[in-house]
């Protein structure tokens, strides 16, 4: 069975558009298709009578202008109310193409239209609408006409929302409509239409996802940009070193490790050690202060499965959960915590699990693992990055695949680097889904560059050394280099 279509958050819409443009698609053509499908749904919903199209200044407004043109060409009586003038090139171009038969209003009509088309605020807008849009929505609401919303109802999630009779989601269903906050619905019905965006733009990990890379603050100080605690090493100290060094490269101010033994670590890592060959359970008064400081914790790299280590893994996971610290679980941590994570009730925690194929079987408790089973297991509070020749990142609602990578990425330590990158990004404030896809894109792109240059001769150290250059290559064209808030 194929995976179900992803259901995306509103914040993903601009990322999908950027990815589509990077893949060579003409956004004007996509807008024309969106407006055409809106017009078709308007005709189906209310076949007769005058239509009022309320347009905002962005590309959502552009969809509305196209819809108005299509309805006029079909013989409907149409009026457009530009609540704010167009301010994007696509919206301006769509507004210029309105036929003269379409009336342009400067306020709400006095008579109720047969249908209102809401193309005011798109998916990129948050919170209660501001003026003049707030007053315009009140005026539209007072008309008491049916409302067809383009992509999302304007003001979604606030008491200023223009509730819709029907919402036409463009390309992908929106999570905020499918599972609205506090159970409050803002639309009586919603449907999703295909406007022609290439599947790769939203079903595969694209560089546009690095728009979520956490920026460093110009006036930041130590601790502003996150502290990661890595619980690992002891039996396999190299895994701990690779994960911690990778986390430093994400921009974390501090990376601490809780480990055992005397394995050397670079001076950029702050080590808290037990004097034993493997890690054992700690005095809670020793571990709790480390978790208090941490903005995320990574559990697993190089730990092994000695009896005392199993207890330490369970202890650290339980304490981190109780304290609300975001958690990434990798390697031996997955095997030890599999049943605990399977039985975890839904909540608002932030958990990322990074299994390879064998670990995925342990995690799910089944012999044959499929993408469908992984997607069914995942939830927004339990994100999975399943490592394979084609990687899968899923939160149970949306998913993306990563086709990058090469056979040399199976060399020991690369999975630890991936876990360190993802956990470091979580410590920097990234959501688990975003951290996972940014990390796997970053790592596999670096690996593919090295594969072309060195073939099978590159090492995990080479991979760590290539990561800074790859990040710059991604962020510089986005005008995000160096990654600092303005």
C-alpha positions as CSV (number, residue, x, y, z in Angstrom):
1,X,0.0,0.0,0.0
2,X,1.3,3.5,-0.8
3,X,1.6,6.0,2.0
4,X,-1.4,8.3,2.4
5,X,-1.0,11.9,1.1
6,X,0.9,14.1,3.6
7,X,-1.2,16.4,5.7
8,X,1.0,19.5,6.2
9,X,1.1,22.4,8.7
10,X,0.3,25.8,7.4
11,X,4.0,26.8,7.9
12,X,4.9,24.3,5.2
13,X,3.1,26.1,2.3
14,X,5.8,28.6,1.6
15,X,8.4,25.9,1.8
16,X,6.5,23.8,-0.8
17,X,6.2,26.8,-3.1
18,X,9.9,27.5,-2.9
19,X,10.8,23.9,-3.5
20,X,8.5,23.8,-6.6
21,X,10.1,27.0,-8.0
22,X,13.6,25.4,-7.4
23,X,12.5,22.4,-9.3
24,X,11.7,24.6,-12.3
25,X,7.9,25.1,-11.9
26,X,6.3,28.4,-12.9
27,X,4.4,29.6,-9.9
28,X,2.2,31.8,-12.2
29,X,1.0,28.6,-13.9
30,X,0.3,27.0,-10.5
31,X,-1.6,30.1,-9.4
32,X,-3.7,29.9,-12.5
33,X,-4.5,26.3,-11.9
34,X,-5.4,27.1,-8.2
35,X,-7.8,29.9,-9.3
36,X,-9.4,27.7,-11.9
37,X,-10.1,24.9,-9.4
38,X,-11.5,27.5,-6.9
39,X,-13.9,28.7,-9.6
40,X,-14.9,25.2,-10.4
41,X,-15.7,24.5,-6.7
42,X,-17.6,27.8,-6.5
43,X,-19.8,26.8,-9.4
44,X,-20.5,23.5,-7.8
45,X,-21.2,24.9,-4.4
46,X,-23.5,27.8,-5.5
47,X,-24.4,27.4,-9.2
48,X,-26.2,30.7,-9.6
49,X,-26.2,34.3,-8.3
50,X,-23.6,37.0,-7.8
51,X,-20.2,36.2,-6.3
52,X,-18.0,38.4,-4.2
53,X,-14.3,37.7,-4.2
54,X,-12.4,39.3,-1.2
55,X,-8.7,39.5,-2.1
56,X,-5.7,40.1,0.2
57,X,-2.3,41.5,-0.8
58,X,-0.4,38.2,-1.2
59,X,-0.5,35.1,-3.4
60,X,-3.7,33.9,-1.7
61,X,-5.2,37.1,-3.1
62,X,-3.7,36.2,-6.5
63,X,-5.6,32.9,-6.4
64,X,-8.8,35.0,-5.8
65,X,-8.2,37.3,-8.7
66,X,-7.7,34.3,-11.0
67,X,-10.9,32.7,-9.6
68,X,-12.8,35.9,-10.3
69,X,-11.6,36.0,-13.9
70,X,-12.6,32.4,-14.5
71,X,-16.0,32.9,-13.0
72,X,-16.6,36.0,-15.1
73,X,-15.5,34.1,-18.2
74,X,-18.1,31.5,-17.3
75,X,-20.8,34.1,-17.3
76,X,-21.2,34.7,-13.6
77,X,-21.7,38.2,-12.1
78,X,-18.6,38.8,-10.1
79,X,-17.3,41.6,-7.9
80,X,-13.8,41.8,-6.4
81,X,-13.1,43.6,-3.1
82,X,-9.3,44.2,-2.9
83,X,-9.1,44.7,0.9
84,X,-5.4,45.6,0.5
85,X,-3.7,46.3,-2.8
86,X,-1.5,43.5,-4.3
87,X,2.1,43.5,-3.0
88,X,3.6,40.4,-4.6
89,X,4.4,40.2,-8.3
90,X,2.1,37.2,-8.9
91,X,-0.8,38.9,-7.2
92,X,-0.2,42.1,-9.1
93,X,-0.1,40.2,-12.4
94,X,-3.3,38.3,-11.6
95,X,-5.1,41.5,-10.7
96,X,-4.1,43.2,-14.0
97,X,-5.8,40.4,-15.9
98,X,-9.3,41.0,-14.5
99,X,-11.8,41.6,-17.3
100,X,-13.7,44.9,-17.3
101,X,-16.9,43.0,-16.5
102,X,-15.6,42.4,-12.9
103,X,-16.6,45.2,-10.6
104,X,-14.0,46.5,-8.2
105,X,-15.4,47.5,-4.8
106,X,-13.8,49.7,-2.1
107,X,-16.0,48.3,0.7
108,X,-18.4,45.5,1.4
109,X,-21.6,45.4,-0.7
110,X,-24.9,46.4,0.9
111,X,-26.7,43.3,-0.5
112,X,-25.8,39.7,0.3
113,X,-24.1,37.9,-2.5
114,X,-24.9,34.3,-3.3
115,X,-21.3,33.3,-2.4
116,X,-18.2,34.9,-0.8
117,X,-14.8,33.7,-1.8
118,X,-12.3,34.3,0.9
119,X,-8.8,34.9,-0.7
120,X,-7.7,37.3,1.9
121,X,-5.0,35.7,4.1
122,X,-3.1,32.6,3.1
123,X,-1.5,29.9,5.0
124,X,1.5,32.0,6.0
125,X,-0.4,34.3,8.3
126,X,-0.7,33.7,12.0
127,X,-2.8,35.1,14.8
128,X,-5.8,37.4,14.8
129,X,-6.1,39.5,11.7
130,X,-5.0,43.2,11.9
131,X,-6.7,46.2,10.5
132,X,-8.0,46.8,7.8
133,X,-8.5,43.1,7.4
134,X,-10.1,42.5,10.8
135,X,-12.9,45.1,10.0
136,X,-13.3,43.7,6.5
137,X,-13.8,40.2,7.9
138,X,-16.4,41.5,10.3
139,X,-18.2,43.2,7.4
140,X,-18.1,39.9,5.3
141,X,-19.4,37.9,8.3
142,X,-22.3,40.3,8.6
143,X,-23.5,39.5,5.1
144,X,-24.3,36.0,6.2
145,X,-23.5,34.5,2.8
146,X,-21.9,31.1,2.3
147,X,-18.1,31.3,2.3
148,X,-15.6,29.4,0.1
149,X,-12.1,29.7,1.5
150,X,-9.0,29.5,-0.7
151,X,-6.6,27.1,1.1
152,X,-7.5,28.2,4.6
153,X,-10.1,30.4,6.2
154,X,-8.6,33.8,6.9
155,X,-7.8,34.3,10.5
156,X,-7.7,30.5,11.1
157,X,-7.2,29.7,14.8
158,X,-8.4,33.0,16.2
159,X,-11.7,34.6,17.2
160,X,-11.3,36.8,14.1
161,X,-11.6,33.9,11.7
162,X,-14.0,34.1,8.7
163,X,-15.5,30.7,9.1
164,X,-16.1,28.8,5.9
165,X,-18.8,26.7,4.4
166,X,-16.2,24.9,2.3
167,X,-12.4,25.2,2.3
168,X,-10.5,24.1,-0.8
169,X,-7.0,23.1,0.3
170,X,-4.5,23.6,-2.5
171,X,-2.3,20.6,-3.2
172,X,-2.1,19.3,0.4
173,X,-4.5,19.1,3.3
174,X,-3.7,21.3,6.2
175,X,-3.2,19.9,9.7
176,X,-4.8,22.9,11.4
177,X,-8.1,22.1,9.6
178,X,-7.9,18.3,10.0
179,X,-7.1,18.5,13.7
180,X,-8.0,22.0,14.9
181,X,-6.8,23.3,18.2
182,X,-9.2,22.8,21.1
183,X,-11.5,20.8,18.8
184,X,-12.9,24.0,17.3
185,X,-13.8,23.8,13.6
186,X,-13.5,26.8,11.3
187,X,-15.0,25.1,8.2
188,X,-18.0,22.9,7.7
189,X,-16.2,20.9,4.9
190,X,-12.8,20.8,3.4
191,X,-11.4,19.1,0.3
192,X,-8.0,19.0,-1.3
193,X,-7.3,19.7,-5.0
194,X,-4.2,19.0,-7.0
195,X,-2.9,22.2,-8.5
196,X,0.0,20.5,-10.3
197,X,2.9,20.9,-7.8
198,X,5.5,18.2,-8.5
199,X,5.4,15.4,-5.8
200,X,9.1,15.9,-5.3
201,X,8.4,19.4,-4.0
202,X,6.4,18.2,-1.0
203,X,7.0,14.5,-0.7
204,X,10.7,14.6,-0.9
205,X,13.2,16.5,1.3
206,X,14.3,19.6,-0.5
207,X,16.8,22.3,0.3
208,X,14.0,24.8,1.0
209,X,13.5,23.0,4.4
210,X,16.6,24.7,5.6
211,X,14.5,27.9,5.9
212,X,13.9,26.3,9.3
213,X,17.6,26.4,10.3
214,X,17.7,28.2,13.6
215,X,19.3,31.6,13.3
216,X,21.9,32.9,15.8
217,X,21.0,36.1,17.6
218,X,23.2,39.0,17.0
219,X,23.2,39.9,20.7
220,X,23.2,36.3,22.0
221,X,25.3,35.1,24.9
222,X,26.4,31.7,26.2
223,X,23.3,29.5,26.5
224,X,21.2,31.6,24.1
225,X,21.7,29.2,21.2
226,X,21.1,25.9,23.0
227,X,22.8,23.3,25.2
228,X,22.7,19.6,24.2
229,X,23.3,16.8,26.6
230,X,24.5,13.6,25.0
231,X,24.2,10.4,27.0
232,X,26.5,7.8,25.4
233,X,29.9,6.2,25.0
234,X,31.6,4.0,27.6
235,X,31.7,0.8,25.6
236,X,32.0,2.5,22.2
237,X,33.5,6.0,22.8
238,X,34.0,6.8,19.1
239,X,30.2,6.9,18.6
240,X,29.9,9.4,21.4
241,X,32.6,11.6,20.0
242,X,31.1,11.6,16.5
243,X,27.7,12.6,17.8
244,X,28.9,15.3,20.1
245,X,31.3,16.8,17.4
246,X,28.4,16.9,14.9
247,X,26.2,18.6,17.4
248,X,28.8,21.4,17.9
249,X,28.5,22.1,14.2
250,X,24.8,23.0,14.5
251,X,25.7,26.1,16.4
252,X,25.0,24.9,19.9
253,X,26.6,27.0,22.5
254,X,27.5,24.0,24.6
255,X,27.6,20.3,24.2
256,X,27.9,18.2,27.4
257,X,28.2,14.4,27.6
258,X,27.4,12.1,30.4
259,X,29.6,9.0,29.9
260,X,31.9,6.4,31.4
261,X,35.5,5.6,31.1
262,X,38.4,7.7,30.0
263,X,37.9,8.0,26.3
264,X,39.3,11.3,24.9
265,X,37.0,14.0,23.7
266,X,37.9,17.3,22.0
267,X,38.0,20.4,24.3
268,X,34.8,21.7,22.7
269,X,32.9,19.0,24.6
270,X,32.3,19.2,28.4
271,X,32.5,15.7,29.8
272,X,30.8,14.4,33.0
273,X,32.2,10.9,33.6
274,X,31.5,7.9,35.7
275,X,34.7,6.0,36.6
276,X,33.6,2.6,35.3
277,X,33.9,0.8,31.9
278,X,30.3,1.4,31.1
279,X,27.6,3.8,32.1
280,X,25.4,3.0,35.0
281,X,22.4,4.7,36.7
282,X,23.3,8.0,38.4
283,X,22.3,9.7,41.6
284,X,19.3,11.8,40.4
285,X,20.9,14.8,42.1
286,X,23.9,14.4,39.7
287,X,21.9,13.9,36.5
288,X,19.0,16.3,37.1
289,X,21.2,19.5,37.0
290,X,22.5,18.5,33.6
291,X,19.0,18.0,32.3
292,X,17.9,21.4,33.8
293,X,20.5,23.1,31.7
294,X,19.9,21.1,28.5
295,X,17.6,22.4,25.8
296,X,17.6,18.8,24.3
297,X,19.1,15.4,25.1
298,X,20.4,12.7,22.9
299,X,20.4,9.2,24.3
300,X,22.1,6.2,22.9
301,X,25.3,6.6,20.8
302,X,27.9,3.9,21.8
303,X,26.3,2.9,25.1
304,X,26.0,-0.8,24.8
305,X,23.5,-2.9,26.7
306,X,25.1,-3.9,30.0
307,X,22.5,-4.3,32.8
308,X,23.6,-1.1,34.5
309,X,23.6,0.8,31.2
310,X,20.0,-0.3,30.5
311,X,19.0,1.2,33.8
312,X,20.9,4.4,33.0
313,X,19.1,4.7,29.7
314,X,15.7,4.2,31.2
315,X,16.5,6.6,34.1
316,X,17.7,9.4,31.8
317,X,14.7,9.0,29.4
318,X,12.2,9.1,32.3
319,X,13.8,12.1,33.9
320,X,14.0,14.1,30.6
321,X,10.3,13.3,29.9
322,X,9.2,14.4,33.3
323,X,11.2,17.7,32.9
324,X,9.8,18.4,29.4
325,X,13.2,18.2,27.7
326,X,13.1,17.4,24.0
327,X,14.7,13.9,23.4
328,X,16.4,12.2,20.5
329,X,16.9,8.5,20.8
330,X,19.4,6.5,18.7
331,X,21.3,3.3,18.6
332,X,21.2,1.2,21.8
333,X,18.8,3.7,23.3
334,X,16.2,2.5,20.7
335,X,16.5,-1.2,21.7
336,X,16.3,-0.5,25.4
337,X,13.4,2.0,25.2
338,X,11.4,0.4,22.3
339,X,8.6,-0.9,24.5
340,X,8.5,2.3,26.6
341,X,8.2,4.4,23.4
342,X,5.6,2.1,21.9
343,X,3.4,2.4,24.9
344,X,3.9,6.1,25.4
345,X,0.5,7.9,25.5
346,X,0.0,10.9,23.1
347,X,1.1,14.2,24.5
348,X,2.8,17.4,23.7
349,X,6.4,16.1,24.1
350,X,9.1,16.4,21.5
351,X,10.7,13.0,20.7
352,X,12.8,12.0,17.7
353,X,13.7,8.4,17.1
354,X,16.4,7.5,14.5
355,X,16.3,3.8,13.7
356,X,18.0,1.8,10.9
357,X,16.1,-1.2,9.6
358,X,17.0,-3.6,12.4
359,X,16.3,-1.0,15.1
360,X,13.0,-0.3,13.4
361,X,11.9,-3.9,13.9
362,X,12.7,-3.6,17.6
363,X,11.0,-0.2,17.8
364,X,7.7,-1.4,16.2
365,X,7.8,-4.9,17.7
366,X,7.3,-6.6,14.4
367,X,9.4,-8.8,12.1
368,X,8.6,-7.1,8.8
369,X,8.9,-3.3,8.7
370,X,7.4,-1.1,6.0
371,X,7.1,2.6,5.4
372,X,3.4,2.2,6.1
373,X,4.0,0.7,9.5
374,X,6.6,3.4,10.4
375,X,4.2,6.1,9.4
376,X,1.3,4.5,11.4
377,X,3.6,4.4,14.5
378,X,4.8,8.0,14.2
379,X,2.9,10.9,15.8
380,X,3.6,14.7,16.1
381,X,5.1,14.0,19.6
382,X,6.9,10.8,18.3
383,X,8.7,11.6,15.1
384,X,10.7,8.9,13.3
385,X,13.7,9.3,11.0
386,X,14.0,5.8,9.4
387,X,17.4,5.3,7.9
388,X,17.6,3.3,4.7
389,X,18.7,3.6,1.1
390,X,15.7,5.9,0.9
391,X,15.3,7.6,4.2
392,X,11.8,8.4,5.6
393,X,10.9,11.2,8.0
394,X,7.4,11.1,9.4
395,X,5.3,12.5,12.2
396,X,2.2,10.4,11.4
397,X,0.6,13.2,9.5
398,X,3.2,14.3,7.0
399,X,6.1,12.5,5.6
400,X,9.1,13.1,3.3
401,X,11.6,10.8,1.7
402,X,15.3,11.5,1.0
403,X,16.8,9.8,-2.0
404,X,20.3,11.1,-1.5
405,X,23.2,9.1,-0.2
406,X,25.6,6.4,-1.3
407,X,26.9,3.1,-0.1
408,X,29.8,4.6,1.9
409,X,27.4,6.2,4.3
410,X,27.1,2.8,5.9
411,X,30.6,3.3,7.4
412,X,30.7,3.2,11.2
413,X,30.0,6.6,12.8
414,X,27.8,8.2,10.1
415,X,24.6,7.3,12.0
416,X,26.1,8.9,15.1
417,X,26.9,12.1,13.1
418,X,23.3,12.1,11.9
419,X,21.9,11.7,15.4
420,X,24.2,14.5,16.6
421,X,23.1,16.9,13.9
422,X,19.4,16.3,14.5
423,X,19.7,16.5,18.3
424,X,21.8,19.6,18.0
425,X,19.2,21.3,15.8
426,X,16.5,20.3,18.4
427,X,18.6,21.9,21.1
428,X,18.8,25.0,18.9
429,X,15.0,25.1,18.9
430,X,14.0,23.2,15.7
431,X,11.0,20.9,15.9
432,X,11.9,17.2,15.6
433,X,10.5,16.8,12.1
434,X,12.4,19.8,10.8
435,X,15.6,18.8,12.7
436,X,15.4,15.3,11.2
437,X,15.0,16.4,7.6
438,X,17.5,19.2,7.8
439,X,20.0,16.8,9.4
440,X,19.6,14.0,6.8
441,X,19.7,16.4,3.9
442,X,22.9,18.0,5.3
443,X,24.6,14.7,6.0
444,X,23.8,12.9,2.7
445,X,24.7,15.9,0.6
446,X,28.1,16.0,2.2
447,X,28.4,12.3,1.7
448,X,27.5,12.5,-1.9
449,X,30.1,15.3,-2.5
450,X,32.8,13.1,-0.9
451,X,31.7,10.1,-2.9
452,X,32.2,11.9,-6.1
453,X,35.6,13.1,-5.0
454,X,37.0,10.2,-3.1
455,X,34.8,7.2,-3.9
456,X,34.9,4.6,-1.1
457,X,37.9,6.2,0.5
458,X,36.2,8.9,2.7
459,X,35.8,8.5,6.4
460,X,33.5,9.8,9.1
461,X,36.1,12.4,10.0
462,X,36.0,13.6,6.3
463,X,32.2,13.8,6.6
464,X,32.4,16.0,9.7
465,X,35.0,18.2,7.9
466,X,32.7,18.7,4.9
467,X,29.6,19.7,6.8
468,X,30.4,23.4,7.2
469,X,31.0,23.9,3.5
470,X,27.7,22.1,2.6
471,X,25.7,24.2,5.1
472,X,27.1,27.4,3.5
473,X,26.3,26.1,0.0
474,X,22.7,25.6,1.1
475,X,22.1,28.8,3.0
476,X,24.0,31.3,0.9
477,X,21.5,31.3,-2.0
478,X,18.7,31.8,0.5
479,X,20.5,34.9,1.8
480,X,20.8,33.2,5.2
481,X,24.6,33.1,5.4
482,X,25.9,33.6,7.9
483,X,22.8,32.3,9.7
484,X,22.1,35.3,12.0
485,X,18.9,37.1,12.8
486,X,18.8,40.6,11.4
